[in-house]
């Protein structure tokens, strides 16, 4: 069975979360509007929203149930974390690793490119737990001193 998270659900969530960050509270976003913003089929968007409603979105269904009568009235804290808008040590660790790999691709010097890749590989493997721990401590410390 193929995962729908990367192909369908996350892109829909990635469309909905910024919308609610940019618009005032109390605004609802229809399933069709989400489909238009995401460039996706309304039926696929509705299926994603049904799955996402358990943890990530507040879905309101009209009498007809389905893409025509459904709207999103908000997102959860978990939704913001899932798309990387809130500080999560796991998200930041993945971003750091990805940035190192991107830097390695752009680096013309073979020795530097090799060191960047080795660092990314080390952090992606056994070092990821250490990196997440360091980031977690840093985020916790910065939030407590605010």
VMD Tcl script that draws the C-alpha trace (Angstrom):
set ca {
  {0.00 0.00 0.00}
  {1.40 3.39 -1.01}
  {1.60 6.17 1.57}
  {-0.67 9.14 0.93}
  {1.13 11.43 3.38}
  {3.79 12.83 1.01}
  {1.71 12.65 -2.16}
  {-1.64 14.01 -0.98}
  {-2.07 14.81 2.71}
  {1.04 16.88 3.48}
  {0.66 19.12 0.38}
  {-2.95 19.83 1.38}
  {-1.88 20.58 4.94}
  {0.95 22.73 3.62}
  {-1.69 24.77 1.76}
  {-4.11 25.12 4.67}
  {-1.72 26.09 7.48}
  {-0.30 29.24 5.83}
  {-3.81 30.33 4.84}
  {-4.95 30.37 8.46}
  {-1.76 32.14 9.52}
  {-2.44 34.91 6.99}
  {-6.17 35.33 7.64}
  {-8.04 36.42 10.77}
  {-9.70 33.99 13.14}
  {-13.23 32.97 12.28}
  {-12.51 32.58 8.58}
  {-13.50 29.30 6.95}
  {-11.88 27.85 3.87}
  {-14.07 25.68 1.66}
  {-12.78 22.38 0.35}
  {-13.03 23.76 -3.17}
  {-10.94 26.80 -2.18}
  {-8.29 24.49 -0.71}
  {-8.32 22.51 -3.97}
  {-7.87 25.70 -6.01}
  {-5.04 26.96 -3.78}
  {-3.30 23.57 -3.85}
  {-3.91 22.96 -7.56}
  {-5.54 19.63 -6.76}
  {-8.74 17.76 -7.44}
  {-11.47 18.65 -4.88}
  {-12.25 14.97 -4.24}
  {-8.59 14.25 -3.41}
  {-8.48 17.31 -1.16}
  {-11.63 16.17 0.64}
  {-10.13 12.71 1.20}
  {-6.98 14.32 2.61}
  {-8.99 16.63 4.88}
  {-11.01 13.68 6.20}
  {-7.77 11.94 7.18}
  {-6.19 15.14 8.49}
  {-9.18 16.11 10.65}
  {-8.27 13.66 13.36}
  {-5.05 15.46 14.25}
  {-4.42 18.47 12.05}
  {-7.51 20.34 10.79}
  {-10.92 21.30 12.07}
  {-13.22 20.10 9.31}
  {-16.85 21.21 9.17}
  {-19.12 19.11 7.00}
  {-22.38 20.40 5.58}
  {-25.47 18.35 4.91}
  {-24.14 16.78 1.73}
  {-20.75 15.62 3.08}
  {-18.03 15.79 0.49}
  {-15.99 18.42 -1.33}
  {-18.96 20.63 -2.14}
  {-20.25 21.12 1.39}
  {-17.10 20.82 3.55}
  {-14.92 23.59 4.96}
  {-11.89 23.95 7.17}
  {-12.34 26.30 10.11}
  {-8.84 26.06 11.55}
  {-5.68 24.07 12.12}
  {-4.09 22.56 15.23}
  {-0.71 23.06 16.83}
  {0.27 19.64 15.46}
  {-0.47 20.90 11.93}
  {1.93 23.80 12.38}
  {4.61 21.42 13.65}
  {4.05 18.98 10.77}
  {4.71 21.66 8.15}
  {7.65 23.12 10.06}
  {6.12 26.40 11.24}
  {6.73 25.75 14.94}
  {10.09 24.91 16.41}
  {10.40 21.17 16.52}
  {13.81 19.64 17.10}
  {13.06 16.89 14.56}
  {12.06 19.39 11.87}
  {15.14 21.54 12.51}
  {17.44 18.51 12.48}
  {16.03 17.49 9.09}
  {16.47 21.05 7.79}
  {20.10 21.19 8.93}
  {20.88 17.85 7.28}
  {19.12 18.94 4.07}
  {21.02 22.26 4.08}
  {24.35 20.44 4.41}
  {23.48 18.18 1.48}
  {22.39 21.19 -0.60}
  {25.64 22.98 0.25}
  {27.60 19.88 -0.78}
  {25.90 19.87 -4.18}
  {26.83 23.50 -4.77}
  {30.40 23.23 -3.48}
  {32.95 23.19 -6.35}
  {35.86 22.02 -4.16}
  {35.81 18.22 -3.93}
  {37.44 18.08 -0.48}
  {34.91 20.51 1.03}
  {32.06 18.75 -0.78}
  {33.20 15.43 0.68}
  {33.36 16.88 4.24}
  {29.89 18.41 3.90}
  {28.44 15.08 2.75}
  {30.22 13.19 5.53}
  {28.84 15.62 8.11}
  {25.32 15.28 6.71}
  {25.63 11.49 6.63}
  {26.85 11.41 10.23}
  {24.01 13.63 11.40}
  {21.45 11.68 9.41}
  {22.60 8.44 11.02}
  {23.76 7.98 14.60}
  {24.27 11.71 15.16}
  {20.64 12.64 14.52}
  {19.57 11.76 18.06}
  {22.39 13.93 19.43}
  {21.43 16.80 17.11}
  {17.75 16.53 18.10}
  {18.78 16.55 21.78}
  {20.94 19.65 21.33}
  {18.19 21.45 19.41}
  {15.60 20.39 21.95}
  {17.69 21.81 24.76}
  {18.26 25.03 22.85}
  {14.58 25.48 22.02}
  {13.55 24.73 25.61}
  {16.15 27.13 26.99}
  {15.20 29.96 24.61}
  {11.49 29.52 25.37}
  {12.05 29.55 29.15}
  {14.17 32.72 29.02}
  {11.60 34.64 26.98}
}
mol new
graphics top color blue
foreach p $ca { graphics top sphere $p radius 0.5 }
foreach p [lrange $ca 0 end-1] q [lrange $ca 1 end] { graphics top cylinder $p $q radius 0.2 }
display resetview
